[in-house]
């Protein structure tokens, strides 16, 4: 019997991060202001993201500028048709 862990755990199993969508956390709060504005917009709009797309773009731009995620083209992130390029 294995106490303290599920019996289906494979001891030799190795995990690997996804190719895309994994990026460092913002431990120093470098983009906290943009994140808070985006989250406030989501709360105001009942979690509907469409009205908050500009703030999402600003947040992602901050993360890319600060090296918290790889720079990518806006069209790849679904944000190419927004102002502020």
N, CA, C and O atoms as CSV, one atom per row, in Angstrom:
chain,resi,resn,atom,element,x,y,z
A,1,UNK,N,N,0.831,-1.187,0.000
A,1,UNK,CA,C,0.000,0.000,0.000
A,1,UNK,C,C,0.872,1.247,0.000
A,1,UNK,O,O,1.978,1.239,0.540
A,2,UNK,N,N,0.378,2.300,-0.598
A,2,UNK,CA,C,1.147,3.554,-0.599
A,2,UNK,C,C,0.375,4.614,0.163
A,2,UNK,O,O,-0.651,5.108,-0.303
A,3,UNK,N,N,0.872,4.952,1.325
A,3,UNK,CA,C,0.226,5.967,2.141
A,3,UNK,C,C,0.791,7.347,1.791
A,3,UNK,O,O,2.004,7.499,1.640
A,4,UNK,N,N,-0.079,8.350,1.662
A,4,UNK,CA,C,0.372,9.707,1.411
A,4,UNK,C,C,0.492,10.085,-0.052
A,4,UNK,O,O,0.796,11.234,-0.372
A,5,UNK,N,N,0.262,9.146,-0.933
A,5,UNK,CA,C,0.274,9.485,-2.357
A,5,UNK,C,C,-0.700,8.568,-3.092
A,5,UNK,O,O,-0.966,7.448,-2.657
A,6,UNK,N,N,-1.219,9.055,-4.199
A,6,UNK,CA,C,-2.143,8.202,-4.960
A,6,UNK,C,C,-1.423,6.960,-5.484
A,6,UNK,O,O,-0.251,7.044,-5.851
A,7,UNK,N,N,-2.087,5.833,-5.526
A,7,UNK,CA,C,-1.437,4.601,-5.963
A,7,UNK,C,C,-1.044,4.611,-7.438
A,7,UNK,O,O,-0.247,3.776,-7.865
A,8,UNK,N,N,-1.587,5.541,-8.222
A,8,UNK,CA,C,-1.307,5.539,-9.655
A,8,UNK,C,C,-0.069,6.362,-10.038
A,8,UNK,O,O,0.232,6.502,-11.224
A,9,UNK,N,N,0.646,6.904,-9.051
A,9,UNK,CA,C,1.835,7.715,-9.339
A,9,UNK,C,C,2.946,6.803,-9.853
A,9,UNK,O,O,3.283,5.793,-9.236
A,10,UNK,N,N,3.499,7.187,-10.988
A,10,UNK,CA,C,4.625,6.462,-11.554
A,10,UNK,C,C,5.895,7.141,-11.055
A,10,UNK,O,O,6.119,8.317,-11.345
A,11,UNK,N,N,6.717,6.429,-10.320
A,11,UNK,CA,C,7.891,7.005,-9.686
A,11,UNK,C,C,8.858,7.582,-10.727
A,11,UNK,O,O,9.516,8.580,-10.433
A,12,UNK,N,N,8.974,7.020,-11.892
A,12,UNK,CA,C,9.907,7.477,-12.906
A,12,UNK,C,C,9.335,8.511,-13.857
A,12,UNK,O,O,9.994,8.862,-14.836
A,13,UNK,N,N,8.156,9.001,-13.611
A,13,UNK,CA,C,7.497,9.946,-14.520
A,13,UNK,C,C,8.145,11.323,-14.439
A,13,UNK,O,O,8.312,11.864,-13.346
A,14,UNK,N,N,8.512,11.894,-15.582
A,14,UNK,CA,C,9.088,13.238,-15.636
A,14,UNK,C,C,8.108,14.165,-16.330
A,14,UNK,O,O,7.528,13.818,-17.358
A,15,UNK,N,N,7.931,15.342,-15.762
A,15,UNK,CA,C,7.060,16.327,-16.386
A,15,UNK,C,C,7.904,17.308,-17.183
A,15,UNK,O,O,9.087,17.501,-16.906
A,16,UNK,N,N,7.282,17.916,-18.166
A,16,UNK,CA,C,7.963,18.959,-18.929
A,16,UNK,C,C,6.970,20.094,-19.160
A,16,UNK,O,O,5.779,19.844,-19.350
A,17,UNK,N,N,7.447,21.340,-19.146
A,17,UNK,CA,C,6.553,22.475,-19.334
A,17,UNK,C,C,6.027,22.517,-20.766
A,17,UNK,O,O,6.654,21.967,-21.672
A,18,UNK,N,N,4.892,23.160,-20.976
A,18,UNK,CA,C,4.362,23.281,-22.331
A,18,UNK,C,C,5.281,24.161,-23.180
A,18,UNK,O,O,5.996,25.016,-22.658
A,19,UNK,N,N,5.250,23.939,-24.497
A,19,UNK,CA,C,6.060,24.743,-25.403
A,19,UNK,C,C,5.635,26.202,-25.380
A,19,UNK,O,O,6.463,27.101,-25.528
A,20,UNK,N,N,4.366,26.428,-25.197
A,20,UNK,CA,C,3.833,27.781,-25.246
A,20,UNK,C,C,2.891,27.984,-24.066
A,20,UNK,O,O,2.189,27.058,-23.660
A,21,UNK,N,N,2.876,29.181,-23.523
A,21,UNK,CA,C,1.946,29.474,-22.448
A,21,UNK,C,C,2.557,29.375,-21.066
A,21,UNK,O,O,1.873,29.609,-20.069
A,22,UNK,N,N,3.824,29.034,-20.990
A,22,UNK,CA,C,4.487,28.967,-19.695
A,22,UNK,C,C,5.499,30.103,-19.624
A,22,UNK,O,O,6.375,30.215,-20.482
A,23,UNK,N,N,5.380,30.937,-18.612
A,23,UNK,CA,C,6.309,32.058,-18.476
A,23,UNK,C,C,6.498,32.376,-17.006
A,23,UNK,O,O,5.668,32.009,-16.174
A,24,UNK,N,N,7.595,33.062,-16.681
A,24,UNK,CA,C,7.887,33.352,-15.270
A,24,UNK,C,C,6.819,34.215,-14.605
A,24,UNK,O,O,6.196,35.063,-15.244
A,25,UNK,N,N,6.623,33.984,-13.330
A,25,UNK,CA,C,5.720,34.828,-12.556
A,25,UNK,C,C,6.360,36.189,-12.342
A,25,UNK,O,O,7.584,36.322,-12.370
A,26,UNK,N,N,5.546,37.171,-12.133
A,26,UNK,CA,C,6.012,38.541,-11.931
A,26,UNK,C,C,6.226,38.771,-10.432
A,26,UNK,O,O,5.480,39.516,-9.796
A,27,UNK,N,N,7.253,38.122,-9.880
A,27,UNK,CA,C,7.500,38.192,-8.438
A,27,UNK,C,C,7.771,39.610,-7.944
A,27,UNK,O,O,7.434,39.947,-6.809
A,28,UNK,N,N,8.375,40.438,-8.787
A,28,UNK,CA,C,8.722,41.800,-8.381
A,28,UNK,C,C,7.614,42.806,-8.664
A,28,UNK,O,O,7.775,43.992,-8.373
A,29,UNK,N,N,6.502,42.363,-9.220
A,29,UNK,CA,C,5.366,43.249,-9.478
A,29,UNK,C,C,5.634,44.286,-10.559
A,29,UNK,O,O,5.066,45.378,-10.527
A,30,UNK,N,N,6.490,43.954,-11.513
A,30,UNK,CA,C,6.844,44.901,-12.565
A,30,UNK,C,C,5.654,45.290,-13.433
A,30,UNK,O,O,5.603,46.401,-13.960
A,31,UNK,N,N,4.707,44.383,-13.581
A,31,UNK,CA,C,3.529,44.642,-14.420
A,31,UNK,C,C,2.237,44.580,-13.600
A,31,UNK,O,O,1.157,44.352,-14.146
A,32,UNK,N,N,2.358,44.783,-12.299
A,32,UNK,CA,C,1.202,44.672,-11.405
A,32,UNK,C,C,0.125,45.699,-11.736
A,32,UNK,O,O,-1.064,45.380,-11.708
A,33,UNK,N,N,0.528,46.923,-12.048
A,33,UNK,CA,C,-0.453,47.968,-12.354
A,33,UNK,C,C,-1.316,47.576,-13.554
A,33,UNK,O,O,-2.540,47.708,-13.510
A,34,UNK,N,N,-0.688,47.098,-14.615
A,34,UNK,CA,C,-1.438,46.685,-15.804
A,34,UNK,C,C,-2.325,45.482,-15.501
A,34,UNK,O,O,-3.456,45.398,-15.980
A,35,UNK,N,N,-1.805,44.557,-14.705
A,35,UNK,CA,C,-2.584,43.376,-14.351
A,35,UNK,C,C,-3.815,43.759,-13.527
A,35,UNK,O,O,-4.904,43.229,-13.746
A,36,UNK,N,N,-3.635,44.686,-12.573
A,36,UNK,CA,C,-4.748,45.111,-11.726
A,36,UNK,C,C,-5.819,45.840,-12.542
A,36,UNK,O,O,-7.013,45.662,-12.300
A,37,UNK,N,N,-5.394,46.655,-13.504
A,37,UNK,CA,C,-6.359,47.334,-14.373
A,37,UNK,C,C,-7.150,46.324,-15.190
A,37,UNK,O,O,-8.364,46.453,-15.345
A,38,UNK,N,N,-6.460,45.322,-15.708
A,38,UNK,CA,C,-7.128,44.277,-16.488
A,38,UNK,C,C,-8.113,43.490,-15.621
A,38,UNK,O,O,-9.243,43.236,-16.037
A,39,UNK,N,N,-7.687,43.109,-14.425
A,39,UNK,CA,C,-8.564,42.350,-13.524
A,39,UNK,C,C,-9.773,43.177,-13.099
A,39,UNK,O,O,-10.878,42.644,-12.997
A,40,UNK,N,N,-9.581,44.472,-12.850
A,40,UNK,CA,C,-10.698,45.349,-12.492
A,40,UNK,C,C,-11.682,45.441,-13.654
A,40,UNK,O,O,-12.896,45.454,-13.447
A,41,UNK,N,N,-11.164,45.505,-14.861
A,41,UNK,CA,C,-12.030,45.552,-16.046
A,41,UNK,C,C,-12.848,44.262,-16.155
A,41,UNK,O,O,-14.043,44.308,-16.446
A,42,UNK,N,N,-12.214,43.124,-15.924
A,42,UNK,CA,C,-12.941,41.848,-15.970
A,42,UNK,C,C,-14.047,41.811,-14.920
A,42,UNK,O,O,-15.161,41.375,-15.209
A,43,UNK,N,N,-13.746,42.266,-13.703
A,43,UNK,CA,C,-14.769,42.285,-12.646
A,43,UNK,C,C,-15.930,43.203,-13.045
A,43,UNK,O,O,-17.098,42.855,-12.870
A,44,UNK,N,N,-15.596,44.359,-13.574
A,44,UNK,CA,C,-16.617,45.329,-13.975
A,44,UNK,C,C,-17.509,44.780,-15.086
A,44,UNK,O,O,-18.688,45.125,-15.169
A,45,UNK,N,N,-16.946,43.929,-15.935
A,45,UNK,CA,C,-17.668,43.411,-17.097
A,45,UNK,C,C,-18.067,41.946,-16.943
A,45,UNK,O,O,-18.185,41.230,-17.938
A,46,UNK,N,N,-18.273,41.500,-15.726
A,46,UNK,CA,C,-18.716,40.132,-15.431
A,46,UNK,C,C,-17.865,39.074,-16.134
A,46,UNK,O,O,-18.388,38.113,-16.699
A,47,UNK,N,N,-16.559,39.266,-16.090
A,47,UNK,CA,C,-15.572,38.349,-16.668
A,47,UNK,C,C,-15.638,38.263,-18.190
A,47,UNK,O,O,-15.085,37.333,-18.777
A,48,UNK,N,N,-16.292,39.199,-18.823
A,48,UNK,CA,C,-16.316,39.271,-20.291
A,48,UNK,C,C,-15.036,39.970,-20.735
A,48,UNK,O,O,-14.823,41.134,-20.397
A,49,UNK,N,N,-14.191,39.287,-21.479
A,49,UNK,CA,C,-12.870,39.819,-21.815
A,49,UNK,C,C,-12.864,40.797,-22.991
A,49,UNK,O,O,-11.927,41.585,-23.120
A,50,UNK,N,N,-13.864,40.767,-23.833
A,50,UNK,CA,C,-13.866,41.626,-25.028
A,50,UNK,C,C,-13.682,43.109,-24.705
A,50,UNK,O,O,-12.860,43.756,-25.353
A,51,UNK,N,N,-14.402,43.679,-23.739
A,51,UNK,CA,C,-14.191,45.099,-23.450
A,51,UNK,C,C,-12.822,45.405,-22.830
A,51,UNK,O,O,-12.441,46.569,-22.710
A,52,UNK,N,N,-12.098,44.378,-22.444
A,52,UNK,CA,C,-10.825,44.560,-21.735
A,52,UNK,C,C,-9.615,44.233,-22.611
A,52,UNK,O,O,-8.503,44.111,-22.098
A,53,UNK,N,N,-9.811,44.092,-23.901
A,53,UNK,CA,C,-8.725,43.664,-24.784
A,53,UNK,C,C,-7.564,44.665,-24.810
A,53,UNK,O,O,-6.405,44.255,-24.876
A,54,UNK,N,N,-7.855,45.962,-24.760
A,54,UNK,CA,C,-6.784,46.964,-24.756
A,54,UNK,C,C,-5.909,46.776,-23.510
A,54,UNK,O,O,-4.683,46.838,-23.593
A,55,UNK,N,N,-6.541,46.547,-22.368
A,55,UNK,CA,C,-5.793,46.343,-21.128
A,55,UNK,C,C,-5.005,45.037,-21.168
A,55,UNK,O,O,-3.902,44.952,-20.627
A,56,UNK,N,N,-5.571,44.029,-21.806
A,56,UNK,CA,C,-4.853,42.770,-21.973
A,56,UNK,C,C,-3.593,42.992,-22.809
A,56,UNK,O,O,-2.528,42.461,-22.494
A,57,UNK,N,N,-3.723,43.773,-23.865
A,57,UNK,CA,C,-2.581,44.074,-24.719
A,57,UNK,C,C,-1.525,44.869,-23.952
A,57,UNK,O,O,-0.329,44.620,-24.103
A,58,UNK,N,N,-1.957,45.811,-23.142
A,58,UNK,CA,C,-1.014,46.604,-22.341
A,58,UNK,C,C,-0.272,45.715,-21.346
A,58,UNK,O,O,0.930,45.876,-21.135
A,59,UNK,N,N,-0.992,44.783,-20.741
A,59,UNK,CA,C,-0.380,43.867,-19.788
A,59,UNK,C,C,0.646,42.964,-20.476
A,59,UNK,O,O,1.761,42.792,-19.982
A,60,UNK,N,N,0.264,42.393,-21.611
A,60,UNK,CA,C,1.188,41.521,-22.328
A,60,UNK,C,C,2.395,42.300,-22.848
A,60,UNK,O,O,3.515,41.788,-22.857
A,61,UNK,N,N,2.163,43.541,-23.280
A,61,UNK,CA,C,3.273,44.374,-23.737
A,61,UNK,C,C,4.252,44.618,-22.589
A,61,UNK,O,O,5.465,44.556,-22.791
A,62,UNK,N,N,3.747,44.890,-21.403
A,62,UNK,CA,C,4.603,45.084,-20.237
A,62,UNK,C,C,5.421,43.823,-19.974
A,62,UNK,O,O,6.629,43.906,-19.750
A,63,UNK,N,N,4.778,42.663,-19.998
A,63,UNK,CA,C,5.476,41.404,-19.747
A,63,UNK,C,C,6.567,41.160,-20.784
A,63,UNK,O,O,7.658,40.704,-20.444
A,64,UNK,N,N,6.276,41.460,-22.044
A,64,UNK,CA,C,7.279,41.252,-23.091
A,64,UNK,C,C,8.428,42.243,-22.935
A,64,UNK,O,O,9.590,41.873,-23.099
A,65,UNK,N,N,8.114,43.495,-22.621
A,65,UNK,CA,C,9.128,44.533,-22.454
A,65,UNK,C,C,10.053,44.217,-21.282
A,65,UNK,O,O,11.257,44.463,-21.356
A,66,UNK,N,N,9.500,43.679,-20.213
A,66,UNK,CA,C,10.282,43.378,-19.003
A,66,UNK,C,C,10.945,42.004,-19.045
A,66,UNK,O,O,11.615,41.607,-18.092
A,67,UNK,N,N,10.758,41.277,-20.149
A,67,UNK,CA,C,11.384,39.960,-20.286
A,67,UNK,C,C,10.705,38.865,-19.501
A,67,UNK,O,O,11.321,37.839,-19.214
A,68,UNK,N,N,9.437,39.061,-19.145
A,68,UNK,CA,C,8.690,38.046,-18.399
A,68,UNK,C,C,8.002,37.050,-19.321
A,68,UNK,O,O,7.433,36.060,-18.861
A,69,UNK,N,N,8.055,37.310,-20.604
A,69,UNK,CA,C,7.593,36.363,-21.616
A,69,UNK,C,C,8.284,36.722,-22.919
A,69,UNK,O,O,8.733,37.853,-23.105
A,70,UNK,N,N,8.367,35.755,-23.814
A,70,UNK,CA,C,8.995,36.022,-25.103
A,70,UNK,C,C,8.154,36.990,-25.907
A,70,UNK,O,O,6.924,36.947,-25.865
A,71,UNK,N,N,8.827,37.866,-26.642
A,71,UNK,CA,C,8.114,38.791,-27.510
A,71,UNK,C,C,7.487,37.982,-28.630
A,71,UNK,O,O,8.112,37.086,-29.198
A,72,UNK,N,N,6.255,38.308,-28.933
A,72,UNK,CA,C,5.525,37.642,-30.008
A,72,UNK,C,C,4.758,38.702,-30.776
A,72,UNK,O,O,4.528,39.801,-30.273
A,73,UNK,N,N,4.370,38.372,-31.979
A,73,UNK,CA,C,3.601,39.315,-32.783
A,73,UNK,C,C,2.171,39.356,-32.266
A,73,UNK,O,O,1.619,38.346,-31.830
A,74,UNK,N,N,1.582,40.553,-32.325
A,74,UNK,CA,C,0.223,40.739,-31.815
A,74,UNK,C,C,-0.770,39.850,-32.538
A,74,UNK,O,O,-1.734,39.383,-31.932
A,75,UNK,N,N,-0.553,39.608,-33.821
A,75,UNK,CA,C,-1.500,38.759,-34.558
A,75,UNK,C,C,-1.483,37.325,-34.011
A,75,UNK,O,O,-2.505,36.639,-34.034
A,76,UNK,N,N,-0.332,36.879,-33.523
A,76,UNK,CA,C,-0.253,35.544,-32.927
A,76,UNK,C,C,-0.970,35.477,-31.580
A,76,UNK,O,O,-1.377,34.405,-31.133
A,77,UNK,N,N,-1.117,36.635,-30.944
A,77,UNK,CA,C,-1.793,36.693,-29.640
A,77,UNK,C,C,-3.261,37.107,-29.779
A,77,UNK,O,O,-3.967,37.240,-28.779
A,78,UNK,N,N,-3.719,37.313,-31.022
A,78,UNK,CA,C,-5.100,37.683,-31.259
A,78,UNK,C,C,-5.406,39.139,-30.949
A,78,UNK,O,O,-6.556,39.494,-30.690
A,79,UNK,N,N,-4.380,39.984,-30.974
A,79,UNK,CA,C,-4.567,41.371,-30.589
A,79,UNK,C,C,-4.058,42.355,-31.659
A,79,UNK,O,O,-3.794,43.517,-31.351
A,80,UNK,N,N,-3.923,41.902,-32.892
A,80,UNK,CA,C,-3.350,42.738,-33.956
A,80,UNK,C,C,-4.252,43.891,-34.358
A,80,UNK,O,O,-3.755,44.915,-34.826
A,81,UNK,N,N,-5.543,43.761,-34.194
A,81,UNK,CA,C,-6.466,44.790,-34.671
A,81,UNK,C,C,-6.735,45.883,-33.628
A,81,UNK,O,O,-7.648,46.691,-33.801
A,82,UNK,N,N,-5.953,45.911,-32.559
A,82,UNK,CA,C,-6.145,46.929,-31.520
A,82,UNK,C,C,-5.132,48.051,-31.670
A,82,UNK,O,O,-4.037,47.840,-32.192
A,83,UNK,N,N,-5.493,49.235,-31.218
A,83,UNK,CA,C,-4.557,50.358,-31.244
A,83,UNK,C,C,-3.433,50.141,-30.238
A,83,UNK,O,O,-3.521,49.283,-29.360
A,84,UNK,N,N,-2.390,50.924,-30.382
A,84,UNK,CA,C,-1.291,50.864,-29.420
A,84,UNK,C,C,-0.160,49.970,-29.825
A,84,UNK,O,O,0.586,49.500,-28.967
A,85,UNK,N,N,-0.002,49.712,-31.124
A,85,UNK,CA,C,1.124,48.885,-31.584
A,85,UNK,C,C,2.432,49.581,-31.415
A,85,UNK,O,O,3.476,49.023,-31.752
